Amino acid sequence: MLSSVSSVSHGVGGGRGLVRTVANKKVRKDVRVSLTRDIPKLGQKSSVVTVRAGHWRNFLKPQGLATVVTAEMDAALVAEAEAEAKVVAKTEAKEKVMAKVKSGGLQILSLGEEEK
């Protein structure tokens, strides 16, 4: 009858084996997630954060507070952030022009439409 053995005997002499487990390292397992709602002390909605795997598995996933970021999602989030940055830049430029117009430092002679 065989029983589970922690060491294997190799070689001459029948002594303890050469194969032996010395130590098991603990590996920190982190997960990148995208938040679906604002979470205090963690981040705002749509932000990508890194959390411990246990926190994701036991708290965020069951309550629907976050989704795991895949490679496709990461690329989409980057593209979305770039598009949003462009919109913000255009809005800021328009606000600067309107501020100059209101202060009298700039006069609008034409709106780009020709009169007939």
C-alpha positions as CSV (number, residue, x, y, z in Angstrom):
1,M,0.0,0.0,0.0
2,L,1.4,3.4,-1.0
3,S,1.2,6.5,1.1
4,S,2.0,10.1,0.3
5,V,5.7,10.8,0.7
6,S,7.3,14.3,0.9
7,S,10.7,13.1,-0.3
8,V,11.8,10.7,-3.0
9,S,14.7,8.3,-2.5
10,H,17.3,8.3,-5.3
11,G,20.7,6.8,-5.3
12,V,22.6,4.4,-3.2
13,G,22.0,3.9,0.5
14,G,18.2,4.3,0.6
15,G,18.6,7.5,2.7
16,R,16.4,10.5,2.4
17,G,15.7,11.7,-1.1
18,L,17.4,14.4,-3.1
19,V,14.1,16.1,-3.9
20,R,12.8,18.3,-1.1
21,T,10.6,21.4,-0.9
22,V,12.5,24.2,0.8
23,A,10.1,27.1,0.9
24,N,7.0,28.4,-0.8
25,K,7.1,32.1,-1.5
26,K,4.0,34.2,-1.3
27,V,3.3,36.0,-4.5
28,R,1.4,39.2,-4.4
29,K,-1.4,39.0,-7.0
30,D,-2.8,42.3,-8.2
31,V,-5.6,42.9,-10.7
32,R,-6.1,46.0,-12.9
33,V,-9.8,47.0,-12.8
34,S,-12.0,49.7,-14.2
35,L,-14.4,51.2,-11.6
36,T,-18.1,51.3,-12.5
37,R,-18.9,53.8,-9.6
38,D,-17.1,56.2,-7.4
39,I,-15.5,54.4,-4.5
40,P,-14.1,56.4,-1.6
41,K,-10.4,55.9,-1.0
42,L,-10.1,53.9,-4.3
43,G,-11.0,56.1,-7.2
44,Q,-13.6,57.8,-9.4
45,K,-15.9,56.1,-11.9
46,S,-14.2,54.9,-15.1
47,S,-10.7,55.2,-13.6
48,V,-8.3,52.2,-13.9
49,V,-6.8,51.1,-10.6
50,T,-4.7,48.2,-9.4
51,V,-6.2,46.2,-6.4
52,R,-5.4,43.0,-4.7
53,A,-6.9,39.9,-6.2
54,G,-8.8,39.1,-3.0
55,H,-10.3,42.6,-2.8
56,W,-11.5,42.2,-6.4
57,R,-12.9,38.7,-5.9
58,N,-14.5,39.2,-2.5
59,F,-15.8,42.8,-2.7
60,L,-15.7,44.6,-6.0
61,K,-16.9,41.8,-8.3
62,P,-19.9,40.5,-6.3
63,Q,-21.2,44.1,-5.8
64,G,-20.6,45.0,-9.5
65,L,-18.3,47.9,-8.6
66,A,-15.6,47.1,-11.1
67,T,-14.6,45.1,-14.2
68,V,-11.3,43.5,-15.0
69,V,-9.3,45.5,-17.6
70,T,-8.4,43.4,-20.6
71,A,-6.0,44.4,-23.4
72,E,-8.9,45.4,-25.6
73,M,-10.4,47.5,-22.9
74,D,-7.1,49.1,-22.1
75,A,-6.7,50.2,-25.7
76,A,-10.3,51.5,-25.8
77,L,-9.8,53.4,-22.5
78,V,-6.6,55.1,-23.9
79,A,-8.5,56.1,-27.1
80,E,-11.4,57.4,-25.1
81,A,-9.1,59.4,-22.9
82,E,-7.3,60.9,-25.9
83,A,-10.7,61.9,-27.5
84,E,-11.8,63.5,-24.2
85,A,-8.6,65.4,-24.0
86,K,-9.2,66.8,-27.6
87,V,-12.7,67.9,-26.7
88,V,-11.5,69.6,-23.5
89,A,-8.7,71.4,-25.5
90,K,-11.2,72.7,-28.1
91,T,-13.6,73.8,-25.3
92,E,-10.8,75.7,-23.5
93,A,-9.8,77.4,-26.8
94,K,-13.3,78.5,-27.5
95,E,-13.6,79.9,-23.9
96,K,-10.4,81.9,-24.3
97,V,-11.7,83.4,-27.6
98,M,-15.1,84.3,-26.0
99,A,-13.3,85.9,-23.0
100,K,-11.3,88.1,-25.4
101,V,-14.5,89.0,-27.3
102,K,-16.3,89.9,-24.1
103,S,-13.4,92.0,-22.8
104,G,-13.3,94.0,-26.1
105,G,-9.8,92.9,-27.0
106,L,-11.1,91.0,-30.1
107,Q,-13.7,91.9,-32.7
108,I,-15.5,89.4,-34.8
109,L,-15.8,90.7,-38.3
110,S,-17.3,87.6,-39.9
111,L,-18.7,84.3,-38.7
112,G,-17.5,82.5,-41.8
113,E,-20.8,82.8,-43.7
114,E,-20.9,85.0,-46.8
115,E,-23.7,87.5,-47.1
116,K,-25.4,87.8,-50.5
